[in-house]
Amino acid sequence: MVSADLARKGGDPGVQMVYAMSLFKTQLMTDAYREMLVSEAMVPRDSLRCWVMLQFALMVGDRPVIEREVRHLASDPNYNLKAQAILDRVRSRG
């Protein structure tokens, strides 16, 4: 798969995120989640990738990643309030 080769060889976190999203679109959620975790860990860090990672983590119920991404977004003016509200809802559900 050409997109997989690009994602792995390029070292570009944006390409990696797009690859993860394409896997999600084709309903390969386990693969998509794994690739999104790779993208989120790459530098430079980016709030959009943290936000997308948070969405993925919510879909699979990965509580530690949800909490981590909300911490990553805490200082971002675009996402901090939304992320905190999401975390509050997650915590209220136990």
Residue pairs with C-beta under 8 A, 6 or more apart in sequence:
3 18
3 19
3 22
4 19
6 15
6 19
7 15
7 16
7 18
7 19
7 35
7 38
10 16
11 42
12 42
13 39
13 40
13 42
13 43
13 44
13 46
13 49
14 39
14 46
14 49
16 35
16 36
16 38
16 39
16 42
17 36
17 39
17 40
17 49
17 52
19 35
19 39
20 32
20 33
20 35
20 36
20 38
20 39
20 56
21 32
21 36
21 52
23 29
23 31
23 32
23 35
24 32
24 56
29 59
29 60
32 56
33 56
33 59
33 60
33 62
36 52
36 53
36 56
37 53
37 65
39 49
39 53
40 49
40 50
40 52
40 53
40 69
45 72
47 72
47 73
47 76
47 78
47 79
50 69
50 72
50 73
50 76
50 79
51 69
51 73
51 79
51 83
53 65
53 69
54 65
54 66
54 69
54 70
54 73
54 83
54 86
57 63
57 65
57 66
57 69
58 66
58 86
58 90
63 90
66 86
66 87
66 90
67 87
69 83
70 83
70 84
70 86
70 87
73 79
73 80
73 83
74 80
74 83
74 84
76 83
